[in-house]
Amino acid sequence: MAETAFARTMRAGEKITDIDSARAAVSVAVDEGKEVARRAVRRGIRAVEDLEADALQEVRRHPRTTVAIAFGMALSAGLLLGWLFGRARR
């Protein structure tokens, strides 16, 4: 009976060692995932800043076209919303 208790204790010790190594592996994976996410966010921020700069440059280059496009989009959105809400009242 003493041998079985000792054997159980040894198996429990091995499981704890396995759990510790698994916990360490998960911790490393989480840390690596955080770093990958941070890099992706930084890249995304840079991409948005570049897109903003490009858009501003195009607006400065073609101001009349920009105003015409904005007017057309606003008019289209207004007509679409008016049509949708008008149908909803019926």
Backbone bond lengths (Angstrom), bond angles and torsions (degrees), N, CA, C in turn:
res aa  C-N    CA-C-N  psi(-1)  N-CA   C-N-CA  omega(-1)  CA-C   N-CA-C  phi
1 M - - - 1.437 - - 1.515 111.47 -
2 A 1.328 117.38 -36.12 1.458 121.60 179.45 1.531 109.96 -66.02
3 E 1.319 116.75 -35.31 1.463 119.93 179.64 1.527 110.70 -68.37
4 T 1.279 118.01 -37.91 1.454 119.58 179.33 1.521 110.71 -67.36
5 A 1.321 117.64 -38.63 1.463 119.88 178.25 1.531 109.41 -65.40
6 F 1.334 116.17 -40.58 1.461 119.63 178.41 1.531 110.82 -65.05
7 A 1.317 116.26 -41.21 1.464 120.18 179.28 1.524 110.52 -64.51
8 R 1.331 116.23 -39.46 1.470 119.32 177.29 1.525 111.00 -64.22
9 T 1.321 115.43 -40.58 1.463 119.79 179.03 1.526 110.49 -63.41
10 M 1.308 117.03 -40.78 1.468 120.90 178.90 1.528 110.56 -64.76
11 R 1.327 117.04 -42.84 1.471 119.81 178.36 1.521 110.79 -63.50
12 A 1.326 116.76 -39.41 1.466 120.24 178.26 1.525 110.12 -64.46
13 G 1.318 116.99 -38.99 1.469 120.95 177.50 1.514 111.42 -63.90
14 E 1.332 117.37 -39.00 1.469 120.74 177.62 1.522 110.76 -65.76
15 K 1.327 116.77 -39.11 1.464 119.84 178.53 1.518 110.83 -64.95
16 I 1.326 116.73 -40.05 1.466 119.83 178.45 1.518 109.82 -63.17
17 T 1.311 117.54 -40.39 1.462 121.18 177.65 1.527 109.91 -63.43
18 D 1.332 116.35 -41.63 1.461 120.00 177.54 1.523 110.88 -63.75
19 I 1.321 116.60 -40.50 1.465 120.35 179.51 1.516 110.28 -65.20
20 D 1.328 117.08 -40.97 1.464 120.17 179.12 1.525 111.19 -63.65
21 S 1.331 116.68 -41.92 1.464 119.01 179.07 1.524 110.68 -68.57
22 A 1.324 117.25 -36.83 1.470 119.86 176.85 1.522 110.26 -66.08
23 R 1.327 116.94 -41.91 1.452 121.14 178.69 1.534 110.34 -61.84
24 A 1.317 117.10 -41.32 1.461 120.82 178.60 1.530 110.71 -64.72
25 A 1.337 116.17 -41.17 1.468 119.66 179.57 1.522 110.87 -65.41
26 V 1.325 116.88 -40.78 1.464 120.54 178.36 1.517 109.94 -64.73
27 S 1.323 116.79 -40.92 1.466 120.74 179.32 1.527 111.18 -61.54
28 V 1.313 116.41 -42.90 1.470 120.28 177.92 1.524 110.55 -63.94
29 A 1.328 116.65 -43.11 1.464 120.33 -179.67 1.523 111.00 -64.24
30 V 1.321 117.60 -39.78 1.465 120.89 178.80 1.526 110.22 -65.45
31 D 1.333 116.95 -43.02 1.466 120.00 178.86 1.521 111.44 -62.58
32 E 1.333 116.94 -41.62 1.461 120.17 177.73 1.530 110.91 -65.19
33 G 1.320 116.48 -39.69 1.461 120.72 177.78 1.516 111.89 -62.79
34 K 1.320 116.95 -40.12 1.472 120.92 177.38 1.523 110.42 -61.27
35 E 1.319 116.14 -44.03 1.467 119.42 -178.72 1.528 111.13 -65.97
36 V 1.319 117.11 -40.80 1.467 120.89 177.36 1.528 110.00 -62.52
37 A 1.320 117.14 -41.10 1.463 120.99 178.83 1.518 110.96 -65.21
38 R 1.326 117.10 -41.55 1.472 120.21 177.95 1.526 111.15 -60.95
39 R 1.328 115.72 -43.97 1.474 118.84 178.83 1.523 111.29 -62.89
40 A 1.322 116.15 -40.90 1.472 120.11 179.30 1.519 110.84 -63.83
41 V 1.317 117.21 -40.07 1.468 120.21 177.97 1.519 110.54 -64.66
42 R 1.323 116.07 -43.59 1.481 118.93 178.31 1.526 111.31 -60.73
43 R 1.344 116.14 -43.52 1.465 119.63 178.28 1.521 110.99 -63.54
44 G 1.314 116.68 -39.89 1.463 120.67 178.78 1.511 111.83 -64.08
45 I 1.323 116.52 -42.24 1.469 120.08 178.36 1.516 110.23 -62.43
46 R 1.331 116.68 -44.49 1.478 119.18 178.15 1.519 111.72 -61.92
47 A 1.328 117.08 -39.91 1.466 120.61 179.99 1.519 110.81 -64.86
48 V 1.317 117.52 -41.27 1.469 120.49 178.60 1.522 110.51 -66.10
49 E 1.335 117.15 -40.73 1.469 119.83 178.12 1.528 110.99 -63.08
50 D 1.334 116.40 -40.75 1.470 119.80 177.50 1.522 111.02 -64.65
51 L 1.317 116.94 -42.40 1.460 121.28 178.52 1.525 110.73 -62.69
52 E 1.316 116.64 -41.04 1.464 121.10 178.17 1.525 110.75 -62.56
53 A 1.322 116.34 -43.79 1.465 120.11 179.24 1.528 110.71 -64.25
54 D 1.322 117.22 -42.24 1.466 120.78 178.58 1.525 111.57 -63.12
55 A 1.337 115.89 -42.79 1.465 119.71 179.94 1.525 110.60 -64.18
56 L 1.316 117.09 -43.06 1.462 120.82 178.94 1.525 111.14 -62.75
57 Q 1.314 117.01 -39.15 1.460 121.24 177.93 1.532 110.92 -64.16
58 E 1.337 117.02 -42.09 1.462 120.00 178.60 1.523 111.71 -66.28
59 V 1.328 116.86 -37.49 1.464 119.96 177.96 1.525 109.96 -64.31
60 R 1.300 117.09 -41.10 1.474 120.63 178.84 1.524 111.36 -67.89
61 R 1.326 116.58 -33.48 1.458 120.68 -179.63 1.528 112.67 -73.70
62 H 1.335 116.53 -38.59 1.462 121.89 -175.54 1.532 110.56 -129.71
63 P 1.323 118.28 71.49 1.474 119.06 -175.19 1.534 113.35 -68.22
64 R 1.324 118.20 -38.32 1.471 119.77 -178.64 1.528 111.54 -66.91
65 T 1.296 115.61 -43.21 1.462 120.08 178.01 1.525 110.50 -61.45
66 T 1.330 116.71 -40.81 1.461 121.14 179.05 1.521 111.04 -61.51
67 V 1.326 116.46 -45.05 1.467 120.10 179.55 1.523 110.06 -64.83
68 A 1.334 117.53 -41.43 1.464 120.75 179.84 1.535 111.13 -63.65
69 I 1.309 117.10 -42.04 1.468 120.67 179.26 1.529 110.30 -66.09
70 A 1.332 117.03 -43.42 1.461 120.25 179.37 1.530 110.48 -62.92
71 F 1.329 117.34 -41.83 1.456 120.96 178.48 1.525 110.91 -63.36
72 G 1.319 117.18 -44.90 1.466 121.62 179.13 1.523 112.30 -62.38
73 M 1.315 116.92 -40.84 1.465 119.78 179.56 1.529 110.78 -68.51
74 A 1.336 117.11 -41.59 1.465 120.16 178.94 1.525 110.50 -64.85
75 L 1.328 117.28 -41.73 1.454 121.29 178.75 1.529 110.38 -63.25
76 S 1.333 116.73 -44.48 1.472 120.78 178.89 1.525 111.22 -62.38
77 A 1.326 116.80 -44.00 1.466 120.28 179.49 1.524 110.58 -64.14
78 G 1.333 116.76 -41.49 1.455 120.16 178.68 1.520 112.33 -63.56
79 L 1.325 116.55 -43.59 1.463 119.80 178.42 1.528 111.51 -64.67
80 L 1.308 116.61 -42.58 1.461 120.71 179.63 1.529 110.91 -63.05
81 L 1.330 116.94 -47.32 1.468 119.75 179.77 1.524 111.41 -64.91
82 G 1.322 116.47 -41.08 1.470 119.53 177.00 1.506 112.11 -61.17
83 W 1.305 116.79 -41.66 1.471 121.08 178.84 1.531 110.69 -65.22
84 L 1.349 116.29 -44.15 1.471 120.11 -179.40 1.535 111.43 -65.07
85 F 1.334 117.66 -45.64 1.456 120.07 -179.79 1.524 111.58 -71.17
86 G 1.327 116.96 -31.02 1.451 120.08 176.78 1.511 111.23 -66.15
87 R 1.302 117.46 -38.10 1.468 121.47 178.62 1.511 110.65 -71.58
88 A 1.344 117.18 -30.29 1.463 120.59 -177.92 1.529 110.87 -69.93
89 R 1.303 118.55 -29.21 1.459 121.90 -179.21 1.531 112.10 -71.78
90 R 1.291 117.04 -27.95 1.481 121.11 -175.64 1.468 113.06 -69.37
